[in-house]
Amino acid sequence: MNLLIDECLHTSLVAVAVARGHQASHINWLGLSGEADWDLMPRIIGNDFTFVTNNAADFRRLYAQQPLHAGLVIIVPQVPPAQQRELLEIVLDEFREGGDPVNEAIEIRIEDGEAVIERYSLPDSDEA
Protein backbone atom coordinates (compact mmCIF):
# COMPACT_ATOMS: atom_id res chain seq x y z
CA MET A 1 0.00 0.00 0.00
CA ASN A 2 1.16 3.53 -0.75
CA LEU A 3 0.22 5.99 1.99
CA LEU A 4 0.28 9.76 1.76
CA ILE A 5 0.23 11.59 5.11
CA ASP A 6 -1.50 14.97 5.22
CA GLU A 7 0.25 18.07 6.55
CA CYS A 8 -2.08 18.17 9.57
CA LEU A 9 -0.36 15.01 10.86
CA HIS A 10 3.23 14.50 11.97
CA THR A 11 5.92 13.44 9.50
CA SER A 12 6.92 10.56 11.82
CA LEU A 13 3.87 8.62 10.62
CA VAL A 14 5.81 7.90 7.43
CA ALA A 15 8.38 5.88 9.40
CA VAL A 16 5.60 3.88 11.06
CA ALA A 17 4.15 2.90 7.69
CA VAL A 18 7.55 2.10 6.14
CA ALA A 19 8.53 -0.05 9.15
CA ARG A 20 5.37 -2.08 8.52
CA GLY A 21 6.28 -2.68 4.85
CA HIS A 22 4.26 0.07 3.17
CA GLN A 23 5.40 2.85 0.90
CA ALA A 24 4.70 6.27 2.40
CA SER A 25 5.37 9.95 1.97
CA HIS A 26 4.26 13.19 3.56
CA ILE A 27 2.57 16.16 1.87
CA ASN A 28 5.40 18.42 3.08
CA TRP A 29 8.04 16.24 1.39
CA LEU A 30 6.25 16.42 -1.95
CA GLY A 31 6.17 20.22 -1.94
CA LEU A 32 2.40 20.27 -1.53
CA SER A 33 2.14 22.12 1.78
CA GLY A 34 -0.64 24.68 1.76
CA GLU A 35 -2.33 23.24 -1.35
CA ALA A 36 -6.12 23.36 -1.31
CA ASP A 37 -7.71 20.02 -0.53
CA TRP A 38 -9.45 19.80 -3.92
CA ASP A 39 -6.11 20.51 -5.63
CA LEU A 40 -4.56 17.51 -3.83
CA MET A 41 -7.18 15.06 -5.07
CA PRO A 42 -5.82 14.58 -8.63
CA ARG A 43 -2.39 13.73 -7.18
CA ILE A 44 -3.88 11.42 -4.54
CA ILE A 45 -6.04 9.57 -7.06
CA GLY A 46 -3.46 9.61 -9.86
CA ASN A 47 -0.78 8.07 -7.66
CA ASP A 48 -3.13 5.56 -6.06
CA PHE A 49 -2.39 6.89 -2.57
CA THR A 50 -4.28 5.84 0.52
CA PHE A 51 -4.60 9.25 2.13
CA VAL A 52 -4.17 9.69 5.89
CA THR A 53 -5.59 12.90 7.35
CA ASN A 54 -7.21 14.58 10.32
CA ASN A 55 -9.43 16.68 8.06
CA ALA A 56 -12.55 14.52 8.09
CA ALA A 57 -15.22 16.88 6.76
CA ASP A 58 -13.42 18.09 3.64
CA PHE A 59 -11.95 14.77 2.56
CA ARG A 60 -15.11 12.73 3.20
CA ARG A 61 -16.88 15.08 0.79
CA LEU A 62 -14.08 14.96 -1.81
CA TYR A 63 -13.75 11.17 -1.65
CA ALA A 64 -17.52 10.73 -1.98
CA GLN A 65 -17.15 12.19 -5.49
CA GLN A 66 -14.52 9.60 -6.55
CA PRO A 67 -15.81 6.45 -8.25
CA LEU A 68 -12.58 4.56 -7.44
CA HIS A 69 -9.88 5.30 -4.87
CA ALA A 70 -7.27 3.54 -2.74
CA GLY A 71 -8.88 4.54 0.55
CA LEU A 72 -9.10 7.31 3.09
CA VAL A 73 -7.85 7.09 6.68
CA ILE A 74 -9.11 9.67 9.15
CA ILE A 75 -7.38 10.02 12.51
CA VAL A 76 -10.17 11.85 14.29
CA PRO A 77 -8.68 13.21 17.51
CA GLN A 78 -6.18 16.04 17.61
CA VAL A 79 -3.45 14.24 19.55
CA PRO A 80 0.32 14.54 19.97
CA PRO A 81 2.61 12.76 17.47
CA ALA A 82 3.24 9.75 19.74
CA GLN A 83 -0.50 9.05 19.91
CA GLN A 84 -0.87 9.64 16.16
CA ARG A 85 1.74 6.92 15.62
CA GLU A 86 -0.10 4.53 17.95
CA LEU A 87 -3.39 5.13 16.15
CA LEU A 88 -1.78 4.58 12.76
CA GLU A 89 -0.34 1.27 14.01
CA ILE A 90 -3.87 0.18 14.88
CA VAL A 91 -5.12 1.19 11.43
CA LEU A 92 -2.30 -0.75 9.78
CA ASP A 93 -3.36 -3.81 11.80
CA GLU A 94 -6.88 -3.25 10.45
CA PHE A 95 -5.51 -3.33 6.88
CA ARG A 96 -3.79 -6.64 7.62
CA GLU A 97 -6.99 -8.13 9.04
CA GLY A 98 -9.65 -6.49 6.85
CA GLY A 99 -7.76 -5.95 3.60
CA ASP A 100 -6.89 -2.85 1.64
CA PRO A 101 -9.41 -0.01 1.96
CA VAL A 102 -10.30 0.33 -1.73
CA ASN A 103 -13.33 2.65 -1.93
CA GLU A 104 -13.51 2.75 1.85
CA ALA A 105 -12.87 5.17 4.65
CA ILE A 106 -11.42 4.10 7.96
CA GLU A 107 -11.91 6.44 10.89
CA ILE A 108 -10.11 5.91 14.15
CA ARG A 109 -11.05 7.81 17.28
CA ILE A 110 -10.66 7.45 21.02
CA GLU A 111 -13.72 6.70 23.17
CA ASP A 112 -13.39 6.16 26.91
CA GLY A 113 -9.63 5.78 26.51
CA GLU A 114 -9.93 3.07 23.84
CA ALA A 115 -9.26 3.25 20.11
CA VAL A 116 -12.40 2.64 18.05
CA ILE A 117 -12.33 1.97 14.31
CA GLU A 118 -15.21 2.60 11.94
CA ARG A 119 -14.86 1.27 8.39
CA TYR A 120 -17.39 2.19 5.71
CA SER A 121 -17.84 2.49 1.95
CA LEU A 122 -17.02 5.82 0.38
CA PRO A 123 -18.72 6.70 -1.86
CA ASP A 124 -21.66 5.03 -0.19
CA SER A 125 -22.65 2.05 -2.34
CA ASP A 126 -26.24 3.36 -2.36
CA GLU A 127 -25.03 6.58 -4.01
CA ALA A 128 -22.79 4.92 -6.61
C-alpha positions in Angstrom: 0.0 0.0 0.0 1.2 3.5 -0.8 0.2 6.0 2.0 0.3 9.8 1.8 0.2 11.6 5.1 -1.5 15.0 5.2 0.3 18.1 6.6 -2.1 18.2 9.6 -0.4 15.0 10.9 3.2 14.5 12.0 5.9 13.4 9.5 6.9 10.6 11.8 3.9 8.6 10.6 5.8 7.9 7.4 8.4 5.9 9.4 5.6 3.9 11.1 4.2 2.9 7.7 7.5 2.1 6.1 8.5 -0.1 9.1 5.4 -2.1 8.5 6.3 -2.7 4.9 4.3 0.1 3.2 5.4 2.8 0.9 4.7 6.3 2.4 5.4 9.9 2.0 4.3 13.2 3.6 2.6 16.2 1.9 5.4 18.4 3.1 8.0 16.2 1.4 6.3 16.4 -1.9 6.2 20.2 -1.9 2.4 20.3 -1.5 2.1 22.1 1.8 -0.6 24.7 1.8 -2.3 23.2 -1.3 -6.1 23.4 -1.3 -7.7 20.0 -0.5 -9.4 19.8 -3.9 -6.1 20.5 -5.6 -4.6 17.5 -3.8 -7.2 15.1 -5.1 -5.8 14.6 -8.6 -2.4 13.7 -7.2 -3.9 11.4 -4.5 -6.0 9.6 -7.1 -3.5 9.6 -9.9 -0.8 8.1 -7.7 -3.1 5.6 -6.1 -2.4 6.9 -2.6 -4.3 5.8 0.5 -4.6 9.3 2.1 -4.2 9.7 5.9 -5.6 12.9 7.4 -7.2 14.6 10.3 -9.4 16.7 8.1 -12.6 14.5 8.1 -15.2 16.9 6.8 -13.4 18.1 3.6 -12.0 14.8 2.6 -15.1 12.7 3.2 -16.9 15.1 0.8 -14.1 15.0 -1.8 -13.8 11.2 -1.6 -17.5 10.7 -2.0 -17.1 12.2 -5.5 -14.5 9.6 -6.6 -15.8 6.4 -8.3 -12.6 4.6 -7.4 -9.9 5.3 -4.9 -7.3 3.5 -2.7 -8.9 4.5 0.6 -9.1 7.3 3.1 -7.8 7.1 6.7 -9.1 9.7 9.2 -7.4 10.0 12.5 -10.2 11.8 14.3 -8.7 13.2 17.5 -6.2 16.0 17.6 -3.5 14.2 19.5 0.3 14.5 20.0 2.6 12.8 17.5 3.2 9.8 19.7 -0.5 9.0 19.9 -0.9 9.6 16.2 1.7 6.9 15.6 -0.1 4.5 18.0 -3.4 5.1 16.1 -1.8 4.6 12.8 -0.3 1.3 14.0 -3.9 0.2 14.9 -5.1 1.2 11.4 -2.3 -0.8 9.8 -3.4 -3.8 11.8 -6.9 -3.2 10.4 -5.5 -3.3 6.9 -3.8 -6.6 7.6 -7.0 -8.1 9.0 -9.6 -6.5 6.9 -7.8 -5.9 3.6 -6.9 -2.9 1.6 -9.4 0.0 2.0 -10.3 0.3 -1.7 -13.3 2.7 -1.9 -13.5 2.7 1.9 -12.9 5.2 4.7 -11.4 4.1 8.0 -11.9 6.4 10.9 -10.1 5.9 14.2 -11.0 7.8 17.3 -10.7 7.4 21.0 -13.7 6.7 23.2 -13.4 6.2 26.9 -9.6 5.8 26.5 -9.9 3.1 23.8 -9.3 3.2 20.1 -12.4 2.6 18.0 -12.3 2.0 14.3 -15.2 2.6 11.9 -14.9 1.3 8.4 -17.4 2.2 5.7 -17.8 2.5 1.9 -17.0 5.8 0.4 -18.7 6.7 -1.9 -21.7 5.0 -0.2 -22.7 2.0 -2.3 -26.2 3.4 -2.4 -25.0 6.6 -4.0 -22.8 4.9 -6.6 
